[in-house]
Amino acid sequence: MNANLLSNLLMDFWSDLSTPGVAWQIGTLAGCIALGWGISRGLRAAVRGREVNMRMVRLGVESFSRVLSPVLALILIAIAKPVLARTHHVNLLRLAVPLLASFALIRLAFYILRRIFARNGHAGSVLLMFEKVFAILVWIGVALYITGLWPDLIQFMDDTVLPMGRYKISLLSLVQGTASVLVTLMVALWIGALIEDRLMQVDGMHSSMRTVMARLCRALLVVVAVLVSLSLVGIDLTVLSVFGGALGVGIGLGLQKIIGSYVSGFVILLERSLAIGDMVTVDKYYGRVTRINTRYTVVRSLDGIETVVPNDMLISGPVQNYSLSDRVLRIASQVTIGYDSDLEAVLTLLEQAVLKIERVSKEQPPNAVLLRFGPDGLELEVGFWIADPENGRTNVLSEANRAIWHALKAANVQIPFPQREVRFTEAPPASAGAVLATGN
């Protein structure tokens, strides 16, 4: 479609409105749009209604149906246009093609962006603003294309030269290079998100292995996308050798901690020493692991405070993992009773009192023991096991102490408190030498 034809497209369209054949074009256009919408709806309903083993296929078709509808309508119009052109004018269909193509492009871009940056269903304000700006730019481009001003804009951008140090680059080349970099990066991130979703649903693979495989695939795709986009722009990749050497020196001198954290993150994911949901104690921080990134791990305490722990601390320092082999955790409470108490009866009483608590494990019953003969009484300890440390230890310990207190009060068992007796004695008599010295 040349420039003159594009510039006269609107005029031809208005002239077609006065001819009887425009009804055929309107009917064909409406039929193609309705048929495309119906096929996409039917395909979505068929995939949703069937038991599809590949869950990614089902989710992909359901979310891609908004893009599929204008694409199918565009394909149907492209098929119907040469058929109808044998007997009628098709200026209306020619006008509808770029409009539907731009509409499909906008929906495709929105679909890819949402799959990358809004996978949890919540789109941020920055993403919404970018989508609006992208849609406005696409519609402006369509308007220029239809009116025939697009070639003039391309020629103007090609003639506009921007100085870049010793070199000069046209505005058109700069825009094309930026667009190619953005497109390749978006495609790489989109493919990485699809691979990550597929890996996360592999039941036979450990969660840490799935995470590290997803991160490696995404990093590899981003590197390939950058190299491909640089080649498309026309940048010689051999110049990256100098940059690579400078980057290596920078890493060796100033980025040791950061690179160490990244390497430690991959080591943690590969050796499976930590997993999302584990209850851990790192340094003075205790809580559940909610996120494992390549540079840091997020530990959320039971009071809601999230701690960002660099991964090198998890490799170089000791880490207490309460969920590494199993989630069963022992908690103990101490109490002192008087020497005149029935020891065996009190030990049984303590075990029965703690066993009534809901969170205390029944498979591993509580066990009460005599620790030592203290200065104030018999020091006892009752230990019990819980299988859900992520729900807290202090609360279940408080329940156990309250149950012990009520059981001992009901059995009239005395809990002695420390008693100290302080005696003041008379000062010893002064020595004879001291008395003589005082007399002098």
C-alpha positions as CSV (number, residue, x, y, z in Angstrom):
1,M,0.0,0.0,0.0
2,N,1.8,3.1,-1.2
3,A,1.6,6.7,0.2
4,N,-0.9,8.0,-2.3
5,L,-3.2,5.1,-1.7
6,L,-2.9,5.6,2.0
7,S,-3.6,9.4,1.7
8,N,-6.7,8.7,-0.4
9,L,-8.0,5.8,1.8
10,L,-10.3,8.0,3.9
11,M,-11.6,9.7,0.8
12,D,-12.3,6.4,-0.9
13,F,-14.0,5.2,2.3
14,W,-16.4,8.2,2.4
15,S,-17.2,7.8,-1.3
16,D,-18.0,4.1,-0.6
17,L,-20.6,5.1,2.0
18,S,-22.9,6.4,-0.7
19,T,-22.8,3.2,-2.8
20,P,-25.1,0.2,-2.2
21,G,-22.1,-2.1,-2.0
22,V,-21.0,-0.7,1.3
23,A,-23.6,-3.0,3.0
24,W,-21.6,-6.0,1.8
25,Q,-18.4,-4.5,3.4
26,I,-20.2,-3.7,6.7
27,G,-21.7,-7.2,6.8
28,T,-18.4,-8.9,6.0
29,L,-16.6,-6.8,8.6
30,A,-19.2,-7.5,11.3
31,G,-19.3,-11.1,10.4
32,C,-15.5,-11.5,10.6
33,I,-15.4,-9.7,14.0
34,A,-18.3,-11.8,15.4
35,L,-16.8,-15.0,14.0
36,G,-13.4,-14.3,15.5
37,W,-14.9,-13.5,18.8
38,G,-17.0,-16.6,18.7
39,I,-14.1,-18.9,17.8
40,S,-12.0,-17.5,20.6
41,R,-14.8,-17.9,23.1
42,G,-15.5,-21.4,22.0
43,L,-11.9,-22.4,22.1
44,R,-11.6,-21.0,25.7
45,A,-14.8,-22.8,26.8
46,A,-13.6,-26.1,25.2
47,V,-10.2,-25.9,26.9
48,R,-11.7,-25.0,30.2
49,G,-14.3,-27.7,30.1
50,R,-11.9,-30.5,29.2
51,E,-9.6,-32.3,31.6
52,V,-6.3,-31.0,30.1
53,N,-3.2,-32.6,31.5
54,M,-1.0,-29.7,30.6
55,R,-2.2,-27.0,32.9
56,M,0.0,-24.4,31.2
57,V,-1.8,-25.0,27.9
58,R,-5.1,-24.4,29.6
59,L,-4.0,-21.3,31.5
60,G,-2.3,-19.9,28.3
61,V,-5.4,-20.3,26.1
62,E,-7.6,-18.8,28.8
63,S,-5.5,-15.7,29.3
64,F,-4.5,-15.4,25.6
65,S,-8.2,-15.4,24.4
66,R,-8.3,-11.6,24.6
67,V,-5.5,-11.4,22.1
68,L,-6.9,-14.3,20.0
69,S,-10.2,-12.6,19.2
70,P,-8.8,-9.6,17.2
71,V,-6.1,-11.8,15.6
72,L,-8.7,-14.2,14.3
73,A,-10.9,-11.4,13.1
74,L,-7.9,-9.9,11.3
75,I,-7.1,-13.2,9.6
76,L,-10.7,-13.6,8.5
77,I,-10.8,-10.1,7.0
78,A,-7.5,-10.8,5.2
79,I,-9.2,-13.9,3.6
80,A,-12.5,-12.2,2.8
81,K,-11.0,-9.0,1.3
82,P,-9.7,-10.4,-2.0
83,V,-12.9,-12.5,-2.4
84,L,-15.1,-9.4,-2.0
85,A,-12.8,-7.2,-4.1
86,R,-13.9,-9.1,-7.2
87,T,-17.3,-7.6,-7.2
88,H,-17.2,-4.6,-4.7
89,H,-15.0,-2.0,-3.3
90,V,-13.1,-3.0,-0.2
91,N,-12.0,0.4,1.2
92,L,-13.8,-0.2,4.5
93,L,-12.0,-3.5,4.9
94,R,-8.7,-1.9,4.0
95,L,-9.4,0.7,6.7
96,A,-10.3,-2.0,9.2
97,V,-7.1,-4.0,8.7
98,P,-4.7,-1.5,10.4
99,L,-7.2,-0.7,13.1
100,L,-7.6,-4.3,14.1
101,A,-3.9,-5.0,13.7
102,S,-3.1,-2.1,16.1
103,F,-5.8,-3.4,18.5
104,A,-4.3,-6.9,18.4
105,L,-0.8,-5.4,19.0
106,I,-1.9,-3.4,22.0
107,R,-3.6,-6.4,23.6
108,L,-0.6,-8.6,22.8
109,A,1.7,-6.1,24.5
110,F,-0.6,-5.9,27.5
111,Y,-0.7,-9.7,27.7
112,I,3.1,-10.0,27.7
113,L,3.5,-7.2,30.2
114,R,1.0,-8.6,32.6
115,R,2.6,-12.1,32.3
116,I,5.9,-10.6,33.3
117,F,5.2,-7.9,35.8
118,A,1.7,-8.7,37.2
119,R,1.7,-12.4,37.5
120,N,-0.1,-12.2,40.9
121,G,-3.0,-10.3,39.2
122,H,-2.2,-6.9,40.6
123,A,-0.9,-4.3,38.2
124,G,1.1,-1.4,39.6
125,S,0.6,2.3,38.7
126,V,3.8,2.3,36.7
127,L,2.7,-0.6,34.6
128,L,-0.7,0.9,34.0
129,M,0.9,4.2,33.0
130,F,3.2,2.4,30.6
131,E,0.3,0.6,29.0
132,K,-1.6,3.9,28.5
133,V,1.4,5.5,26.9
134,F,2.0,2.5,24.7
135,A,-1.6,2.5,23.5
136,I,-1.5,6.2,22.7
137,L,1.7,5.8,20.7
138,V,0.3,2.9,18.7
139,W,-2.9,4.8,17.9
140,I,-0.9,7.8,16.8
141,G,1.2,5.5,14.5
142,V,-2.0,4.1,13.0
143,A,-3.4,7.6,12.4
144,L,-0.2,8.6,10.6
145,Y,-0.2,5.3,8.6
146,I,-3.8,5.7,7.5
147,T,-3.4,9.4,6.5
148,G,-0.2,8.7,4.6
149,L,2.0,10.8,6.8
150,W,4.0,7.8,8.0
151,P,6.6,7.8,5.2
152,D,7.2,11.5,5.8
153,L,7.8,10.9,9.5
154,I,10.2,8.1,8.7
155,Q,12.1,10.3,6.2
156,F,12.3,13.1,8.8
157,M,13.7,10.8,11.5
158,D,16.2,9.4,9.1
159,D,17.4,12.9,8.1
160,T,17.7,14.0,11.7
161,V,21.3,13.2,12.9
162,L,22.3,13.3,16.5
163,P,26.0,13.6,17.5
164,M,27.3,10.8,19.7
165,G,30.9,11.7,20.5
166,R,33.0,11.1,17.4
167,Y,30.1,9.4,15.7
168,K,26.7,10.6,14.3
169,I,23.6,8.5,14.4
170,S,20.2,9.2,12.9
171,L,17.1,9.5,15.1
172,L,15.5,6.7,13.2
173,S,18.4,4.3,14.0
174,L,18.2,5.3,17.6
175,V,14.5,4.6,17.8
176,Q,14.8,1.3,16.0
177,G,17.7,0.2,18.3
178,T,15.7,1.1,21.4
179,A,12.6,-0.6,20.1
180,S,14.6,-3.8,19.2
181,V,16.3,-3.9,22.6
182,L,12.9,-3.5,24.4
183,V,11.1,-6.0,22.2
184,T,13.8,-8.7,22.6
185,L,14.0,-8.2,26.4
186,M,10.2,-8.4,26.8
187,V,10.1,-11.5,24.7
188,A,13.0,-13.1,26.7
189,L,11.3,-12.2,30.1
190,W,8.0,-13.5,28.8
191,I,9.5,-16.8,27.8
192,G,11.3,-16.9,31.1
193,A,8.0,-16.4,32.9
194,L,6.4,-19.2,30.9
195,I,9.3,-21.6,31.7
196,E,9.2,-20.6,35.4
197,D,5.4,-21.3,35.6
198,R,6.0,-24.7,33.9
199,L,8.8,-25.6,36.2
200,M,6.9,-24.6,39.4
201,Q,4.2,-27.1,38.5
202,V,6.6,-30.1,38.2
203,D,5.7,-32.1,41.2
204,G,8.7,-34.5,41.0
205,M,11.3,-31.7,41.4
206,H,12.3,-30.1,44.6
207,S,11.1,-26.5,45.1
208,S,14.7,-25.2,45.4
209,M,15.8,-27.0,42.2
210,R,12.8,-25.5,40.4
211,T,13.6,-22.0,41.6
212,V,17.3,-22.2,40.6
213,M,16.4,-23.7,37.2
214,A,13.9,-20.9,36.6
215,R,16.4,-18.2,37.6
216,L,19.1,-19.7,35.4
217,C,16.8,-19.9,32.4
218,R,15.7,-16.3,32.8
219,A,19.3,-15.0,33.2
220,L,20.4,-17.0,30.1
221,L,17.4,-15.6,28.1
222,V,18.2,-12.0,29.1
223,V,21.8,-12.4,28.1
224,V,20.9,-13.9,24.7
225,A,18.3,-11.1,24.2
226,V,20.8,-8.4,24.9
227,L,23.3,-9.9,22.5
228,V,20.7,-10.4,19.8
229,S,19.4,-6.8,20.2
230,L,22.9,-5.4,20.1
231,S,23.5,-7.3,16.8
232,L,20.3,-6.0,15.4
233,V,21.3,-2.4,16.3
234,G,24.6,-3.0,14.5
235,I,27.0,-2.9,17.5
236,D,30.0,-5.1,17.1
237,L,30.0,-7.6,19.9
238,T,33.9,-7.7,20.0
239,V,33.8,-4.3,21.8
240,L,32.2,-6.1,24.8
241,S,35.6,-7.8,25.5
242,V,36.9,-4.6,26.9
243,F,33.8,-4.1,28.9
244,G,34.0,-7.6,30.2
245,G,37.6,-7.1,31.4
246,A,36.6,-3.9,33.2
247,L,33.6,-5.6,34.7
248,G,35.8,-8.5,35.9
249,V,38.2,-6.0,37.6
250,G,35.3,-4.2,39.2
251,I,33.8,-7.5,40.5
252,G,37.2,-8.5,41.9
253,L,37.7,-5.2,43.7
254,G,34.4,-3.7,44.8
255,L,31.7,-6.3,44.3
256,Q,33.0,-9.2,46.3
257,K,30.1,-9.2,48.8
258,I,27.4,-8.8,46.1
259,I,28.8,-11.5,43.9
260,G,29.4,-13.7,47.0
261,S,25.7,-13.3,47.9
262,Y,24.7,-14.2,44.3
263,V,26.9,-17.3,44.3
264,S,25.7,-18.3,47.8
265,G,22.1,-18.0,46.6
266,F,22.6,-20.5,43.8
267,V,24.5,-22.8,46.3
268,I,21.6,-22.7,48.7
269,L,19.1,-23.5,46.0
270,L,21.2,-26.3,44.6
271,E,22.1,-28.1,47.9
272,R,18.5,-27.7,49.3
273,S,19.6,-26.6,52.7
274,L,16.8,-24.1,52.8
275,A,13.4,-24.1,51.2
276,I,10.5,-21.7,51.3
277,G,8.4,-22.3,54.4
278,D,11.3,-23.5,56.6
279,M,11.5,-22.2,60.1
280,V,15.1,-21.0,60.7
281,T,17.2,-19.0,63.1
282,V,20.0,-16.9,61.4
283,D,22.1,-14.9,63.8
284,K,19.5,-13.3,66.1
285,Y,16.6,-13.6,63.6
286,Y,14.0,-16.3,63.9
287,G,11.1,-16.8,61.5
288,R,9.8,-18.5,58.3
289,V,11.6,-18.3,55.0
290,T,9.2,-16.6,52.7
291,R,11.4,-15.8,49.7
292,I,14.8,-17.0,48.4
293,N,16.3,-14.7,45.8
294,T,19.7,-15.0,44.2
295,R,21.2,-12.3,46.4
296,Y,19.2,-12.4,49.6
297,T,16.7,-14.5,51.6
298,V,13.6,-13.0,53.4
299,V,12.9,-14.3,56.9
300,R,9.5,-13.3,58.3
301,S,9.3,-13.5,62.1
302,L,6.1,-14.5,63.9
303,D,5.4,-10.8,64.8
304,G,5.3,-9.9,61.1
305,I,8.8,-8.3,60.8
306,E,10.6,-9.3,57.6
307,T,14.4,-9.5,57.7
308,V,16.5,-9.4,54.5
309,V,19.4,-11.7,55.1
310,P,22.3,-11.7,52.5
311,N,22.9,-15.2,51.2
312,D,26.5,-15.2,52.2
313,M,25.5,-15.1,55.9
314,L,23.6,-18.4,55.3
315,I,26.7,-20.0,53.8
316,S,29.4,-18.7,56.1
317,G,27.5,-18.7,59.4
318,P,25.6,-21.4,61.3
319,V,21.9,-21.6,60.5
320,Q,19.3,-23.5,62.7
321,N,16.7,-25.0,60.4
322,Y,13.8,-26.4,62.3
323,S,12.3,-27.9,59.2
324,L,15.2,-29.5,57.4
325,S,14.4,-33.2,57.9
326,D,11.0,-32.8,59.6
327,R,8.9,-30.1,61.2
328,V,8.7,-31.7,64.7
329,L,10.1,-29.4,67.4
330,R,10.7,-30.0,71.1
331,I,9.8,-27.4,73.7
332,A,10.4,-27.7,77.4
333,S,9.2,-26.0,80.5
334,Q,10.7,-26.1,84.0
335,V,9.0,-26.0,87.4
336,T,10.2,-26.4,91.0
337,I,8.1,-28.3,93.6
338,G,8.7,-28.8,97.3
339,Y,10.7,-31.7,98.8
340,D,7.6,-33.0,100.6
341,S,5.7,-33.5,97.3
342,D,4.9,-37.0,95.7
343,L,7.5,-36.9,92.9
344,E,6.1,-39.7,90.8
345,A,2.5,-38.4,91.0
346,V,3.7,-34.9,90.0
347,L,5.6,-36.2,87.0
348,T,2.6,-38.0,85.7
349,L,0.4,-35.0,86.5
350,L,2.7,-32.7,84.4
351,E,2.6,-35.1,81.4
352,Q,-1.2,-35.4,81.5
353,A,-1.6,-31.6,81.8
354,V,0.6,-30.8,78.8
355,L,-0.9,-33.7,76.7
356,K,-4.3,-32.0,76.7
357,I,-3.1,-29.1,74.7
358,E,-4.2,-29.3,71.0
359,R,-0.9,-28.5,69.3
360,V,1.1,-31.0,71.4
361,S,2.0,-34.1,69.5
362,K,0.2,-37.3,70.5
363,E,2.5,-39.5,68.6
364,Q,5.5,-38.4,70.7
365,P,3.9,-37.9,74.1
366,P,5.3,-35.5,76.7
367,N,8.0,-36.6,79.1
368,A,8.6,-35.2,82.5
369,V,11.9,-35.7,84.3
370,L,13.7,-34.7,87.5
371,L,16.6,-32.4,86.6
372,R,18.3,-31.8,89.9
373,F,17.9,-31.3,93.6
374,G,17.8,-27.6,93.9
375,P,18.3,-25.3,96.9
376,D,14.6,-24.5,97.0
377,G,13.0,-27.8,95.9
378,L,12.9,-30.5,93.3
379,E,13.6,-29.0,89.8
380,L,11.5,-30.7,87.2
381,E,11.2,-30.4,83.4
382,V,8.4,-31.5,81.1
383,G,9.3,-31.6,77.4
384,F,6.7,-31.9,74.6
385,W,6.7,-31.9,70.8
386,I,4.9,-29.8,68.2
387,A,4.6,-30.3,64.5
388,D,3.8,-26.8,63.4
389,P,6.6,-24.5,64.6
390,E,5.5,-21.9,62.0
391,N,2.5,-21.1,64.2
392,G,4.8,-20.0,67.1
393,R,6.5,-21.4,70.1
394,T,5.8,-18.8,72.8
395,N,2.1,-19.2,72.6
396,V,2.1,-23.0,73.0
397,L,4.7,-22.7,75.8
398,S,2.3,-20.2,77.5
399,E,-0.5,-22.7,77.2
400,A,1.6,-25.5,78.7
401,N,2.7,-23.3,81.6
402,R,-0.9,-22.3,82.3
403,A,-2.0,-26.0,82.2
404,I,0.8,-26.9,84.6
405,W,-0.1,-24.2,87.0
406,H,-3.8,-25.1,87.1
407,A,-2.9,-28.8,87.5
408,L,-0.5,-28.2,90.4
409,K,-3.0,-25.9,92.1
410,A,-5.8,-28.5,91.8
411,A,-3.5,-31.2,93.3
412,N,-2.4,-28.8,96.1
413,V,1.3,-29.1,95.1
414,Q,3.3,-26.3,96.5
415,I,5.6,-24.3,94.2
416,P,8.3,-22.9,96.6
417,F,9.8,-19.6,96.1
418,P,13.4,-18.7,97.0
419,Q,13.8,-17.9,100.7
420,R,17.0,-16.5,102.1
421,E,17.9,-15.8,105.8
422,V,20.4,-13.1,106.5
423,R,22.1,-13.0,109.9
424,F,24.2,-10.2,111.3
425,T,26.9,-11.3,113.8
426,E,28.9,-9.1,116.2
427,A,32.3,-7.7,115.1
428,P,35.3,-9.7,116.4
429,P,37.3,-8.2,119.3
430,A,40.2,-6.0,118.3
431,S,43.7,-7.4,118.9
432,A,45.9,-6.3,121.8
433,G,48.4,-4.6,119.4
434,A,45.6,-2.6,117.9
435,V,44.4,-1.5,121.3
436,L,47.9,-0.4,122.4
437,A,48.4,1.5,119.1
438,T,45.1,3.2,119.7
439,G,46.1,4.2,123.2
440,N,49.3,5.8,122.0
